[in-house]
Amino acid sequence: MKVFIPLLITTMIFSCTQKSNNALSEEQKKQIQNEIQPVIAQLYEAAAHVDTTKLYEIFSFADNFTYIEITGTFYDQVVYKQMVGQFWGQITSEMIAKGTEKYTYLSANDVLWSYSGAITVTFKNGQQAKYDPFGMSLLFKKTNDHWKIVFVQESTQEPVQADTTKH
């Protein structure tokens, strides 16, 4: 028993600090990135044309979908769809500008994509609002050989309004 306890402790320490053999090769990362890019392109296209059908195709609402709004409010699938319907009902486009992208490979089937850039919203009355900086993080999950978004978090600040008063 005296030998067993130190052996058990040593085994636990080494098993907790051992590096994972699940690290992805650069080739695997490139392949995943190539598979995810069309989903991101579809997101940009859906936003540009305020097309909820195209938007909802890229989400997996079966995997505990979560959206965190810029105020920090959590939305599930139902509330997210209501919010999108209300907001997109007021606009003609959301143009996501080219920005900085980062891929974080959590596993071969889970990837966090982060974006930092700007977005310009055009309202039906012709007014525009530019949100700069604008950021979003999307968690992609590969299920049945398809990449779907299961988590979205957006960050921005309210656009600066032009001073229309005359001095």
CORPESUL-V962553 format. One record per backbone hydrogen bond with DSSP energy under -1.0 kcal/mol. NH is the residue of the N-H (numbers start at 0). CO is the residue of the C=O. If there is no record, write none. Layout:
# CORPESUL-V962553
((NH:CO) (NH:CO))
This chain:
# CORPESUL-V962553
((4:0) (6:2) (7:3) (8:4) (9:5) (10:6) (11:7) (12:8) (13:9) (14:10) (15:11) (16:12) (28:24) (29:25) (30:26) (31:27) (32:28) (33:29) (34:30) (35:31) (36:32) (39:35) (40:36) (41:37) (42:38) (43:39) (44:40) (45:41) (46:42) (47:43) (48:44) (50:45) (54:50) (55:51) (56:52) (57:54) (58:55) (59:148) (65:149) (66:74) (67:151) (68:72) (71:68) (74:66) (79:75) (80:76) (81:77) (82:78) (83:79) (84:80) (85:81) (86:82) (87:83) (88:84) (89:86) (91:121) (92:121) (93:46) (94:119) (96:117) (99:115) (101:113) (103:111) (105:109) (106:109) (110:139) (111:103) (112:137) (113:101) (114:135) (115:99) (116:133) (118:130) (119:94) (120:128) (121:92) (122:126) (123:89) (125:122) (128:120) (130:118) (133:116) (134:154) (135:114) (136:152) (137:112) (138:150) (139:110) (140:147) (141:108) (142:145) (145:142) (147:140) (148:57) (149:138) (151:65) (152:136) (153:67) (154:134))
